[in-house]
Amino acid sequence: MLEVDAAPVDAVAADGADAFAVLGGDRLRIVLVRAEPGEIRAELLVSDTAAALDASVVQVADSANALRASLAGYALEVVR
């Protein structure tokens, strides 16, 4: 699960995964689900590309849907 400042985000799209987004206050929580193991790429569409974007990985689950004890090895890359 990712958390992102909701203000600049207009839409979410995922490549090779299903994306589910829920707005909670000023934060957008995004869950990306992939049927097979592998890299997940998501695109956040923003209307104001100059706006600061605060995003982080907050949870990762395994194939049995159990939360992993550590986020080590998982990263979020923001490309403009």
C-alpha positions in Angstrom: 0.0 0.0 0.0 1.2 3.5 -0.9 0.3 6.7 0.8 0.4 9.9 -1.2 -0.5 13.6 -0.7 -3.9 13.6 -2.3 -3.9 17.3 -3.4 -2.0 16.9 -6.7 -3.3 13.5 -7.7 -6.1 13.3 -10.3 -6.1 9.6 -11.2 -4.1 6.3 -10.6 -3.3 3.7 -13.2 -1.2 0.5 -12.8 0.7 -1.5 -15.4 0.2 -5.3 -14.8 -1.7 -4.9 -11.6 -5.1 -3.7 -10.3 -5.1 -0.4 -8.5 -7.5 0.7 -5.8 -7.4 4.1 -4.3 -9.2 5.5 -1.2 -9.1 9.1 -0.1 -8.7 9.6 3.7 -8.5 13.3 4.6 -5.6 14.8 2.7 -3.9 11.4 2.1 -4.6 9.0 -0.8 -4.1 5.3 0.0 -3.3 3.2 -3.1 -3.4 -0.6 -3.0 -1.7 -2.3 -6.0 -2.6 -6.0 -6.5 -0.6 -8.2 -8.9 -1.6 -11.9 -9.5 1.9 -13.0 -10.3 5.2 -12.0 -8.5 7.1 -9.2 -10.1 7.6 -5.5 -10.3 4.6 -3.2 -10.0 4.5 0.1 -11.8 1.8 2.7 -11.1 1.2 6.0 -12.7 -0.2 8.9 -10.8 -1.8 11.5 -13.0 -1.4 15.0 -11.8 -2.6 18.3 -13.2 0.0 20.4 -11.5 3.3 18.7 -12.3 5.2 21.4 -10.3 3.4 20.5 -7.1 5.5 18.7 -4.4 4.5 15.0 -4.1 5.0 13.2 -0.8 4.6 9.5 -1.3 5.7 6.4 0.7 5.3 2.6 0.8 3.5 1.8 4.0 2.6 -1.9 3.7 3.5 -4.9 1.6 1.7 -8.3 1.6 2.9 -11.6 0.3 1.0 -14.1 -1.9 -1.0 -15.4 1.1 -2.1 -11.8 1.8 0.0 -11.7 5.0 1.7 -8.4 5.8 5.5 -8.6 5.5 7.4 -7.8 8.7 9.8 -5.4 6.8 9.6 -3.0 3.9 13.3 -3.7 3.2 13.9 -4.1 -0.5 10.8 -2.2 -1.5 11.1 1.3 -2.9 9.0 4.0 -4.4 10.5 6.0 -7.3 8.9 9.3 -8.4 9.7 10.2 -12.0 8.5 13.4 -13.5 
